[in-house]
Amino acid sequence: MLTQSATLATNERIQALRANGVPVTHLAFGEAGLPVAPEIAAALAAAAGRNSYGPTAGIPELRAAAAGYFDRRGLPTAPGQIVAGPGSKPLLHALLSVLPGDVVLPRPSWVSYAAQASLLGKEVVWVPVPEGSGGVPDPALLGPALVAARARGLRPGILVLTLPDNPTGALAGASTVRAVCEIAAEHGLMVISDEIYRDLAHEPGSVLSPAEIIPERTVVTTGLSKATALGGWRLGVCRLPEAELTARLIGVASEIWSNPTTPVQVAAAYVLAEPEPVRAFVAAGLGLHRAVVRAAYETVLAAGAGCPAPGGGFYLYPDLEAARGNASSRADRDAAGSGAGLGGAADLAELLLERYRIGVLPGSAFGDDPRGLRFRLATSLLYGDTDEQRWTALRSTDPARLPWIAEALARLGTAVAELTGKGHGDLR
Ligand SMILES: Cc1ncc(COP(=O)(O)O)c(C=O)c1O
C-alpha cells in the first residue's frame, strides 16, 4: 500500500508537535522557506478575475515565457514544446505514465519518483550514487545495472536525473552528466531531467542539462516552488523534445487537471519572463540558501559526520556512520540502555526527533539502504517563523549568524557531535 509521502507525513508530525508546544528544529521539509515577492503577489492578485478554464497545456503567455526562460539557459525552445501543470510533481507522474518502460533511479533520489513509478505499476531499477557523482548514477555501474535489469525481465525505459540533486544537495559535474547521457542514449532510455533546483545552483551557470547533450531524448521539468518559493501555488512546467510526446502528455493532463490555475499561470508568466524584481529576489534567495547550507555543512563536518559537499539548493545528506559502534557516543549508550540499537536510518531520524527535537528524513525515505546512518536535512525552514524574520534573513549579508539560525545550527552541531562521540565544544 502506498502511504503518505515521507516528506509530507513528517512535516505534519512536526507541525503537530509544535502545535502542542514542543520546540522542534524543523529540517525535514523541502519548502523554500521564503516570503512571496510583492511584485509576484501583485501579478497574481491582478489576475484573480480570470476564472475561465484555459488551454490544457497552459495559457499562451506562460508557454511563451517558459520558452524564453529555457532559451536564456542555452536550450532553444518553442512555446509549443511547453506544457504547464499544477506543480512539477503531477507533470512528472504524467510523464512517467506516457513514457514507456520501467524507471531507472539514482539511489538515493527524491521520494516521489519511486512512489509514482509504483502507482503506475512500473518497476524501479536502482543505481548507486557514488561519493562525488553529484547525485546521479555512477556511470560505471549504470550500463551493467541496465543489462542486469533486462536479464531479470525488466524493461528500463526512463532515467530520472535531478540537477542539482535532492536529497544529496550535490550537483553533478559536466563530465559525469555527459557520461550518463551517453549510456542512456546507448540503451535507448528517455531522460527526465528534473531541474527544479537549477536556479539555486551555488555557482550560477554550473548546471549542464542533459537536454544540451541528448536533446531528442530529454524532457526537462521545473517549477516555481524552489527559486521563487511558491510551492503552495502549485505551478510547474516541462519542456518536451517532440510533438507526439507533447500530445500524449496533454491527453493525460486534460483528463486529470484540465488546466493549471489560471491566475497562477499569469503570475508564472511574469516570473518566467524574469523581470528585474524576480531576478533580484532569486539572487537574494540563492545567497541565503548557499550561506546557510554551507554553514550547516561545516557544522556537521566539524561534529564528525561525513557529507557530500553542497552544490545547489538547501539540502545536505550527512552520514553518521561514525556514530555506530562508537562506545563514547550517546547513541550507543542509549542503544545499550534500551536494547533497541541504532540499527539504521529510521532509528537515527527517530532519535534525532525524540531526543534532540531535530526533524530530518531518514535516507531510507529516498530509497537508500535502510541500514545506513544517513539522513537528509533541509535548512530552508530555519530562515524564520514570520515573514519579518524571513525578509531579514533574505537581506542579511551573514544570515548564518542571525540568532534564530545560529541557534538552530548550534543545536544540530551538538546533537551530531554527541552521536558521533566527537563531544561538545564550540562547533561553529
Ligand atoms: C527534486 C524535486 N522534484 C520535484 C519537486 C516537486 O515540486 P513541485 O511539485 O512543487 O513543482 C520537488 C519538491 O520538493 C523536488 O524536490
The ligand as an SDF file (V2000), in Angstrom:
LIG
                    3D

 16 16  0  0  0  0  0  0  0  0999 V2000
   13.5180   17.0210   -6.8100 C   0  0  0  0  0  0  0  0  0  0  0  0
   12.1350   17.5710   -6.7700 C   0  0  0  0  0  0  0  0  0  0  0  0
   11.3670   17.4690   -7.8500 N   0  0  0  0  0  0  0  0  0  0  0  0
   10.1080   17.9130   -7.8550 C   0  0  0  0  0  0  0  0  0  0  0  0
    9.5580   18.5030   -6.7360 C   0  0  0  0  0  0  0  0  0  0  0  0
    8.1150   18.8980   -6.7870 C   0  0  0  0  0  0  0  0  0  0  0  0
    7.9150   20.2270   -6.8530 O   0  0  0  0  0  0  0  0  0  0  0  0
    6.5340   20.8870   -7.2640 P   0  0  0  0  0  0  0  0  0  0  0  0
    5.5140   19.8170   -7.4730 O   0  0  0  0  0  0  0  0  0  0  0  0
    6.2020   21.7790   -6.1320 O   0  0  0  0  0  0  0  0  0  0  0  0
    6.8320   21.6150   -8.5560 O   0  0  0  0  0  0  0  0  0  0  0  0
   10.3190   18.6400   -5.5730 C   0  0  0  0  0  0  0  0  0  0  0  0
    9.7390   19.2230   -4.3530 C   0  0  0  0  0  0  0  0  0  0  0  0
   10.1810   19.0340   -3.2660 O   0  0  0  0  0  0  0  0  0  0  0  0
   11.6480   18.1570   -5.5940 C   0  0  0  0  0  0  0  0  0  0  0  0
   12.4280   18.2500   -4.5210 O   0  0  0  0  0  0  0  0  0  0  0  0
  1  2  1  0
  2  3  1  0
  2 15  2  0
  3  4  2  0
  4  5  1  0
  5  6  1  0
  5 12  2  0
  6  7  1  0
  7  8  1  0
  8  9  2  0
  8 10  1  0
  8 11  1  0
 12 13  1  0
 12 15  1  0
 13 14  2  0
 15 16  1  0
M  END
$$$$
